[in-house]
């Protein structure tokens, strides 16, 4: 078994990965929210004025949630990588025990 350490994380690559994950999470969450809002219009028409955005508003909501989630994910991933790189210099980084097959 070989012990390996992660000495440094690429800031841009960490941002891209977490931005992509956040993009997918934002799209899934927005789709579920839009389905809930549209089904609420059908099931409870007396409250339709509260969520009466229609299909166009729902699609815009999905797009905005996905873009905001991607940007926030990129920033948070880059910040985590920056902090990890600083702390890895001080404390040595994460250790992993790897085994050859």
Secondary structure, DSSP 4 states (H G I P E B T S, - for coil): -EEEEE----HHHHHHHHHHHHHHHHHHHHHHHHHHHHHHHHH-GGGGGGSTTHHHHHHHHHHHHHHHHHHHHHHHHHHHHHHHHHHHHHH--EEEEE---
